[in-house]
Every structure is written in structure tokens, then in C-alpha cells.
Amino acid sequence: MILQKTLSFIEENHMLEKCETLILGVSGGADSVCLLLLMEEICGQKGIALKVVHVEHGIRGKESIADAEFVEKLCAEKKIPFYLYSYDVPEEAQKRGESLEETGRFLRYEALEKTAMQFHKAKIAVAHNQNDDAETVLFHMARGTGLRGLAGIVPVRENIIRPLLCLSRAEIEAYLEEKGQVYQVDSTNLLTVYARNKIRHEVLPVLETVNEKAVSHIAKTSYMLAEVADYVQGE
């Protein structure tokens, strides 16, 4: 069911058209491991080559190194080419005058783009899901935003695709449990000192007591607003 739901979402958004190589961003967490499993099957059916990129940020010490080793081992088992990039994010963030989150995000996409440039007709897939989208919308609303900010995370942006935006975090974890697939847990995701984590662990659970489908409803609203934003921009 999850596989078919993801495949339908990919085809609906034309994500893999003219794609010969797909570069996956895999951190080792539940979302990216789910992305790896699903895209391994889907790309296998479509004859698209897979490559995996892992970025080690130099922030969490042994835990961060363990994540890299986990992803490398998983790729070796599946015979998928693995590309490791290591950065000193704290040092780079200081140079750039940015937060660790902003710098880490920039370097992740830089590594993915560097890898994609090595292959013909390559696209990049990252593992954002419905919960990430809902968190983004709420974050933008709290900070102040316009129509584009309320549109949340778009499924396709240039050569970057997000096949898991149709799935909730609960669906992802249930799928991995069904497959008996383990994954890594980033301890920093549990710290509510970060704004997005506060929304994830404190705000969304309260909204789900109002309506258990709050996450999917927010995500669906963001998709509709994205269409409105595109129309307004076009006009």
C-alpha cells in the first residue's frame, strides 16, 4: 500500500521523467531509510540508477560517525554506490554567520548537487514527509509569511524531488517495522531548544488531539495553496 501510494504520488508530480540517475540523500534516520527502500524498488522497475549521499556534519561526535557507518553498510548490502561528505559545520557556520541548521542545510544540498553533476540526467531525492510539511507551514505562520510560505514544502523544485511528501511519519515508521528495517535516531531531533522540534514535539501533538488527521489536513492545504501561489505568480 505504501509503495503504491508513493508511486502514484511520484507519477502524479512527474518526478522521475527524463531521469537516468537518482541521487538519494540518506542520513540514516527513519525517513531517509524509508526513501532508500521505496526508491530501490521503484527505480529498479523503471531502470533508473541509484546513488546514495551521506553528509557527516561533525556535530554529534561518535553518534554522527555511527550514522555514516550505518548508511555505508546498508548501501554495501544493497550494492548501491555510496558517497560520503564530511564537513565541520560549526566552523563553517561561524564563518558564514549563520545557525548550525542553516549551514548544515546548505552543505547537504551542496553535496547532493556536486554528486548529481557527475551523472547524466540526474535528479536528487530527499526524504521530507507530511509531518515536515505541516511543521514548515506552522513555523512560517508563527514567524510571519505570505502565500508562498503557507504553501509549505513543494514536491518538485528544479531537479530536487520529495517522493515521501504523501506519507506521514507514522506511516513511514509502520512501513519500516513491517519490513524489519532498523534505522538511526538523531538525538538532536529530540531537543526542543530548536523551533522546529518544539513544533514537532509540542504543537502538532496538541493539534492531533483536536483532529487526529491534523497533519495530513495541513499538508493538503499547503498543496492547494501552492497551486494558488503558482497561479497568482503566473498572472
N, C-alpha and C positions, 0 to 999 in steps of 0.2 A: 504493500500500500504506500509506504513512504517513498519507495523507489519510483513508482508510477506517478505519485504526486509531484515529485521533484522533476521527473522527465517532462511532465505536462507543462510545468512552470517554465522550464528551460525552452521548450518549443514555442510556448506562447510568447516569450520575450525574445525569440530568435537568437539565443545566447551563443550557440555553437555554429552558427552559419559562417562559412568560409574560415573555419578554424582547423588547423592541422596539428597544432601542439597546444596543450593546455598546461599552464603553469599554476600549480596549487600552492597557496600559502598555508603551511601546516605548522601550527605552534605545538601541537601535541595534546591540546585541550579537546573536550568533547565535540565542540562544533567542527573544528578543522579535521578531526579524525573521522567524523561522520561524512564530511565533504570528501575526504580521500576514498572512503569505502564506496560511496554512491557514484562518484565520478569515475572510479576504476571500472565499475560495471557499465556505466553509460558510455564512457569513451571507448571501452572495449567493443561495444556494439556498433559504434559509429566509426571505428578505425582511427581515432584521434590519439596521438601520443601524449603520455602524461609525464610531467616533471614535477618534483616537489622542492620547494624552497623553505628553509627554516632560518629564522633570524634569531641569533643569540644576542641579547641586549646588554649583557654584562652588568645586570642589576641584581639578580637574585642568587648569585654565587653558585653553590653546588646544585641547587634546585634547577637553575637555568641550564646548567650543563647536562643534568639528568634529562631534561626535556629534549635537548638536542640529540642525545644518545638514543632516547626512546623513538623519536621520529626516524632517525637514521636506520635503526634496527627494523622498524616497521616497513620502511621502503626497501630494505635489503630482502626481507621476507617476500615482498610482493614484486621484487625485481623492477622497481621504479627508480629512475635516476634521482639522486638526492644532492641538493646544493645547499651548503651551509655558509651563512654570512655572520660574522661576529663583529659587533660594534661596542664601543664604550659610550653608551647612551648618556650617562651622567655628565661625562666630559664634553660630549658634543652638545648637549642641552645648554651647558654653561656658555659655550662658545656662541651658540645661536641666540641665547637669551630667551629660551622657551622652556616650557614644562617638560618633564620626562615623557608624559603621554604624547604631547605634540611631536617631540623629536623622535620618539620611538615609532610613531605612525609614519612620519616622513621617511625614515630609514627603511622601514618594512617595504613600503611601496617602491622605494629606490631599488632595493634588492630584487624585488619581483620584476620591475621594468628592465633592469640590467640583464636578468636571465631571459626574459621574453625576447629581447633584442637579438639573442643568439639564434633564434629559430624563425623559420618562415611561417607566416600566417599564425602567429601565436597569440593567444589570449590568456588573461590572468583570472583565476577564480579565487575569491576569498569567502570566508565562512560566516558572514553576517546572517542572523536569523530574525524571525519576527520579534523576539524579545529585544534584540539590539535596535530594531527599527522603532519599537514603541518607546524604548529608553531615550533614543535620539530625539524623537518628537517632543517628549516631555521635557527633556533637557533644553531644547531650543525654546519651548514655550516659557520655561522658567527664566531663561536668560533674556528673552525678548527676541522676536523673529517676525518674518513676513511669510508670505505664501510659500516660497521656496523652502524655507526652514521647516514648515509644517508638513512638507512632502516627505520628510524623513530620508531614508537611505534608498537610493534608486537601484533597481535590479541590474541595469546596464549603464556604464559610463565609459565611453570610448572603448578601450579593449579590456576593461575590467568587468567581470560578471559576478553575480552573487546568487548562485543556484539555491541556497538554503533560505532565502527570504520568505519562502512559502511555508516554512516549518517553524514550530515553536521549540523552545529549549526542551520542554517536556517530551515532545515527540522525538527529538534528537537523542536524548538520554535513554528513552524507551527502546529506540532502534538499536543503539549500541549494546544495551543489556540483552536484547533479543539475539544479537549476533555474538554475544560473549566477548565483545571487544573492549579491552581496558583503555584508559586514557590518562593523561596527566592533569593535575589540578594546580593551577597558579594561585598561590596563597595570597597574592596581592589583590586578586579579584574579590576577596572576602573583606577587604578593608574599606570601611565606609567613609574614610577621610577623602576618598575620591568621589566627585559629584555623581558620576555615572553609577558607581557602586551603591551609593546612597539611594538612587532611584531604583536600582535593581533589587536591592535587599529590603528597602523600607517603604518605598512609594508604590511600586507595582503590586506587591503582595496585598496592600490595603485595597487597591483598586479591584483586585481579583475577588475580594470579599463582597464588593458591590456587584460585580458581574464576573463570573469565572472565565468568560471569554474576553475580558478587557484587553488583553494583549493582541489577540487577533483582530478585534474591532478597531483598535488604534492603528494597527498596521494597515488594515483595509482602507481606513480613512486617509492615511498618508498616501496610498497608491492613487486614490481618486483625486486627491489634491495635487499630486504630481502631474496628472493628466491636465488638470485645470491650469497649473503653472505653465506647462508646455504650450497650451492653447493661448494663454494670455501673452506669453513671450512671442509666439508666432504672429499674433495680431499686432 
